[in-house]
Amino acid sequence: MVSEIKELYSNKNVEKSFSQENLIKMLIHSPRVKNEYRKIKKKQIIVPIKNNEIYFLTSGLIVSQYEDQPINLKSANQFIGLDTIILQEDQMYNYQALVDSEVIVFETKEVLMELFSQQEGWLFLTLEMQKQIKLLTDKYSIMQKNSFARLTTTFFELALRFGVKQKDAYILPKYFSKKFIADYSGLSPSSVKKIEVLLREEGTIKFIDKRYIVYLEKSTYYTEILSKY
Protein backbone atom coordinates (compact mmCIF):
# COMPACT_ATOMS: atom_id res chain seq x y z
CA MET A 1 0.00 0.00 0.00
CA VAL A 2 2.78 2.44 0.94
CA SER A 3 4.60 1.80 -2.33
CA GLU A 4 1.36 2.37 -4.27
CA ILE A 5 0.82 5.72 -2.55
CA LYS A 6 4.40 6.76 -3.31
CA GLU A 7 3.90 5.80 -6.94
CA LEU A 8 0.59 7.68 -7.12
CA TYR A 9 2.18 10.87 -5.84
CA SER A 10 5.53 10.57 -7.56
CA ASN A 11 6.86 13.68 -9.28
CA LYS A 12 6.35 12.13 -12.70
CA ASN A 13 2.72 11.18 -12.08
CA VAL A 14 1.78 14.53 -10.56
CA GLU A 15 3.37 16.43 -13.46
CA LYS A 16 1.67 14.16 -15.96
CA SER A 17 -1.81 14.76 -14.55
CA PHE A 18 -1.30 18.36 -13.41
CA SER A 19 1.15 20.29 -15.56
CA GLN A 20 1.48 24.03 -16.14
CA GLU A 21 -0.28 23.48 -19.45
CA ASN A 22 -3.23 21.86 -17.68
CA LEU A 23 -3.29 24.58 -15.04
CA ILE A 24 -3.52 27.49 -17.47
CA LYS A 25 -6.41 25.79 -19.29
CA MET A 26 -8.20 25.24 -15.99
CA LEU A 27 -7.70 28.84 -14.85
CA ILE A 28 -8.80 30.35 -18.16
CA HIS A 29 -12.03 28.33 -18.20
CA SER A 30 -12.87 28.54 -14.50
CA PRO A 31 -15.86 30.81 -13.67
CA ARG A 32 -14.28 31.40 -10.24
CA VAL A 33 -11.06 32.91 -11.58
CA LYS A 34 -10.75 36.36 -13.12
CA ASN A 35 -7.99 37.16 -15.59
CA GLU A 36 -6.77 40.00 -17.76
CA TYR A 37 -4.19 40.42 -20.49
CA ARG A 38 -1.45 42.92 -19.77
CA LYS A 39 1.49 44.20 -21.79
CA ILE A 40 4.89 44.39 -20.09
CA LYS A 41 7.29 46.87 -21.64
CA LYS A 42 10.98 46.14 -22.10
CA LYS A 43 12.92 46.66 -18.82
CA GLN A 44 9.69 46.90 -16.79
CA ILE A 45 9.91 45.12 -13.43
CA ILE A 46 7.09 43.10 -11.88
CA VAL A 47 6.95 41.69 -8.34
CA PRO A 48 4.26 38.96 -8.12
CA ILE A 49 4.25 38.59 -4.32
CA LYS A 50 4.02 42.33 -3.69
CA ASN A 51 1.19 42.68 -6.22
CA ASN A 52 -0.60 39.51 -5.05
CA GLU A 53 -0.62 38.38 -8.66
CA ILE A 54 0.52 35.42 -10.73
CA TYR A 55 1.35 35.78 -14.41
CA PHE A 56 1.31 33.46 -17.39
CA LEU A 57 3.69 34.59 -20.11
CA THR A 58 2.07 34.40 -23.56
CA SER A 59 4.87 36.11 -25.48
CA GLY A 60 8.25 37.68 -24.84
CA LEU A 61 11.06 36.90 -22.42
CA ILE A 62 11.31 37.65 -18.70
CA VAL A 63 14.43 37.54 -16.52
CA SER A 64 13.93 36.02 -13.05
CA GLN A 65 16.02 37.78 -10.42
CA TYR A 66 16.79 36.77 -6.84
CA GLU A 67 18.25 39.55 -4.70
CA ASP A 68 18.81 41.45 -7.97
CA GLN A 69 20.93 38.61 -9.41
CA PRO A 70 19.55 37.10 -12.67
CA ILE A 71 18.97 33.38 -12.12
CA ASN A 72 16.70 32.21 -14.91
CA LEU A 73 14.79 33.15 -18.04
CA LYS A 74 11.05 32.66 -18.47
CA SER A 75 9.82 32.18 -22.02
CA ALA A 76 6.33 31.88 -23.51
CA ASN A 77 3.90 29.42 -21.89
CA GLN A 78 5.46 29.59 -18.45
CA PHE A 79 4.04 30.87 -15.17
CA ILE A 80 5.71 33.70 -13.30
CA GLY A 81 5.38 33.77 -9.52
CA LEU A 82 3.80 30.34 -9.19
CA ASP A 83 6.99 28.72 -7.90
CA THR A 84 7.50 31.27 -5.12
CA ILE A 85 4.00 31.34 -3.59
CA ILE A 86 4.94 29.09 -0.68
CA LEU A 87 8.35 30.70 -0.16
CA GLN A 88 6.72 34.15 0.20
CA GLU A 89 10.03 36.01 0.24
CA ASP A 90 8.75 39.50 -0.47
CA GLN A 91 11.16 41.72 -2.40
CA MET A 92 13.62 38.81 -2.81
CA TYR A 93 12.25 37.81 -6.21
CA ASN A 94 11.44 40.14 -9.06
CA TYR A 95 11.10 39.77 -12.79
CA GLN A 96 12.21 42.11 -15.56
CA ALA A 97 11.14 42.04 -19.19
CA LEU A 98 14.10 41.56 -21.50
CA VAL A 99 11.87 42.41 -24.48
CA ASP A 100 8.31 43.68 -24.85
CA SER A 101 6.12 40.90 -23.46
CA GLU A 102 2.51 40.00 -22.75
CA VAL A 103 1.08 38.13 -19.78
CA ILE A 104 -2.23 36.85 -18.48
CA VAL A 105 -2.71 38.15 -14.93
CA PHE A 106 -4.45 36.23 -12.13
CA GLU A 107 -5.06 37.02 -8.47
CA THR A 108 -2.90 34.80 -6.26
CA LYS A 109 -5.71 33.84 -3.88
CA GLU A 110 -7.94 32.71 -6.75
CA VAL A 111 -5.17 30.58 -8.24
CA LEU A 112 -4.54 28.98 -4.84
CA MET A 113 -8.23 28.23 -4.33
CA GLU A 114 -8.41 26.59 -7.74
CA LEU A 115 -5.24 24.59 -7.10
CA PHE A 116 -6.37 23.34 -3.72
CA SER A 117 -9.70 22.25 -5.15
CA GLN A 118 -7.81 19.61 -7.13
CA GLN A 119 -6.45 16.38 -5.66
CA GLU A 120 -2.93 16.92 -6.96
CA GLY A 121 -2.99 20.71 -6.70
CA TRP A 122 -1.01 21.19 -3.51
CA LEU A 123 1.48 18.51 -4.57
CA PHE A 124 1.97 20.25 -7.90
CA LEU A 125 2.59 23.54 -6.08
CA THR A 126 5.13 21.85 -3.83
CA LEU A 127 6.95 20.43 -6.85
CA GLU A 128 7.10 23.89 -8.42
CA MET A 129 8.64 25.21 -5.22
CA GLN A 130 11.17 22.36 -5.17
CA LYS A 131 12.17 23.18 -8.74
CA GLN A 132 12.76 26.79 -7.72
CA ILE A 133 14.94 25.73 -4.79
CA LYS A 134 16.92 23.41 -7.09
CA LEU A 135 17.35 26.28 -9.54
CA LEU A 136 18.81 28.46 -6.80
CA THR A 137 21.06 25.63 -5.63
CA ASP A 138 22.34 24.97 -9.15
CA LYS A 139 22.92 28.68 -9.73
CA TYR A 140 24.86 28.92 -6.47
CA SER A 141 26.95 25.91 -7.51
CA ILE A 142 27.78 27.55 -10.85
CA MET A 143 28.76 30.78 -9.09
CA GLN A 144 31.38 28.87 -7.10
CA LYS A 145 33.21 27.88 -10.29
CA ASN A 146 35.96 29.88 -11.94
CA SER A 147 35.05 32.73 -14.27
CA PHE A 148 35.87 30.77 -17.44
CA ALA A 149 33.51 27.92 -16.46
CA ARG A 150 30.75 30.34 -15.44
CA LEU A 151 30.81 32.23 -18.71
CA THR A 152 31.00 29.02 -20.74
CA THR A 153 27.99 27.62 -18.85
CA THR A 154 26.04 30.80 -19.61
CA PHE A 155 26.73 30.55 -23.35
CA PHE A 156 25.76 26.86 -23.33
CA GLU A 157 22.45 27.51 -21.58
CA LEU A 158 21.48 30.39 -23.85
CA ALA A 159 22.54 28.52 -26.99
CA LEU A 160 20.60 25.36 -26.17
CA ARG A 161 17.47 27.16 -24.95
CA PHE A 162 17.24 30.13 -27.30
CA GLY A 163 19.82 29.76 -30.06
CA VAL A 164 18.91 29.19 -33.70
CA LYS A 165 20.89 26.16 -34.85
CA GLN A 166 22.71 26.38 -38.17
CA LYS A 167 24.92 23.36 -38.84
CA ASP A 168 27.34 23.23 -35.89
CA ALA A 169 26.59 26.76 -34.65
CA TYR A 170 23.92 28.33 -32.44
CA ILE A 171 23.07 31.95 -33.21
CA LEU A 172 21.81 33.93 -30.21
CA PRO A 173 19.24 36.74 -30.45
CA LYS A 174 20.62 40.29 -30.35
CA TYR A 175 18.97 41.02 -27.01
CA PHE A 176 21.56 38.77 -25.36
CA SER A 177 23.95 41.70 -25.28
CA LYS A 178 27.40 41.87 -23.73
CA LYS A 179 25.92 43.58 -20.66
CA PHE A 180 23.26 40.90 -20.27
CA ILE A 181 25.84 38.12 -20.61
CA ALA A 182 27.92 39.74 -17.86
CA ASP A 183 24.93 40.19 -15.53
CA TYR A 184 23.61 36.67 -16.11
CA SER A 185 27.05 35.17 -15.49
CA GLY A 186 27.58 37.24 -12.36
CA LEU A 187 30.79 38.66 -13.82
CA SER A 188 32.06 42.18 -14.41
CA PRO A 189 32.11 43.46 -18.02
CA SER A 190 35.92 43.62 -17.88
CA SER A 191 36.13 39.95 -16.79
CA VAL A 192 33.78 38.90 -19.59
CA LYS A 193 35.87 40.82 -22.11
CA LYS A 194 39.04 38.99 -21.04
CA ILE A 195 37.41 35.54 -21.01
CA GLU A 196 35.78 36.12 -24.39
CA VAL A 197 39.27 36.41 -25.88
CA LEU A 198 40.03 32.88 -24.63
CA LEU A 199 36.69 31.53 -25.85
CA ARG A 200 37.31 33.00 -29.30
CA GLU A 201 40.77 31.45 -29.41
CA GLU A 202 39.23 28.12 -28.41
CA GLY A 203 36.66 28.51 -31.19
CA THR A 204 33.68 28.38 -28.82
CA ILE A 205 32.20 31.79 -29.68
CA LYS A 206 32.19 34.53 -32.29
CA PHE A 207 30.60 37.98 -32.11
CA ILE A 208 29.32 39.12 -35.51
CA ASP A 209 26.84 41.90 -36.28
CA LYS A 210 26.04 42.33 -32.56
CA ARG A 211 25.15 38.65 -32.20
CA TYR A 212 26.93 35.88 -30.36
CA ILE A 213 27.50 32.67 -32.29
CA VAL A 214 28.22 29.65 -30.11
CA TYR A 215 30.01 26.46 -31.20
CA LEU A 216 29.27 24.02 -28.39
CA GLU A 217 31.35 21.07 -29.51
CA LYS A 218 34.54 23.12 -29.61
CA SER A 219 34.38 23.87 -25.90
CA THR A 220 36.55 21.99 -23.40
CA TYR A 221 33.44 21.88 -21.15
CA TYR A 222 31.19 20.37 -23.83
CA THR A 223 30.69 16.91 -22.31
CA GLU A 224 30.38 18.16 -18.73
CA ILE A 225 27.84 20.90 -19.39
CA LEU A 226 25.80 19.11 -22.07
CA SER A 227 24.81 16.41 -19.55
CA LYS A 228 22.94 19.06 -17.53
CA TYR A 229 20.74 20.10 -20.44
SULWOTA-V350707 format. One line per field, one symbol per residue. psi: psi as a letter, one per 30 degrees, with the letter a starting at -180 (. if undefined). burial: b if it has 9 or more other ideal C-beta (glycine too) atoms within 8 Angstrom, else e. A space follows every 10 residues. Layout:
psi->???
burial->???
This chain:
psi->eeeeeeeegl eeeeeefile eeeeeeeefk ffklllkkkj lkfkkkjeee fhlkkjjfla kkkkkjhgkk flkkakhkkk fefgeeehik feklkkkflk lklkklkeee eeeeeffkeg eeeeeeeeee eeeeeeeeee eefflleeee eeeeeeeeee efkjkjcglj kklffileee eeeffhllee eeeeeeeeee efgelljkhg kkkkjeffkf geeeeeff.
burial->eeeeeeeebe eebbbeebeb ebbbebbbee eebebebbeb eeeeebbbbe eebbbbbbeb bbbbbbeeee bebbbebbbb bbbbbebeee eebbbbbbeb bbbbbbbbeb bbbbbeebeb bebbbbbbbe bbeebbeebe ebeeeebebb bbbbbbbbbb bbbeeeeebb bbeeebeeeb bbebbebebe bbbebbebbb ebebbebeee bbbbbbeebe bbeebbeee
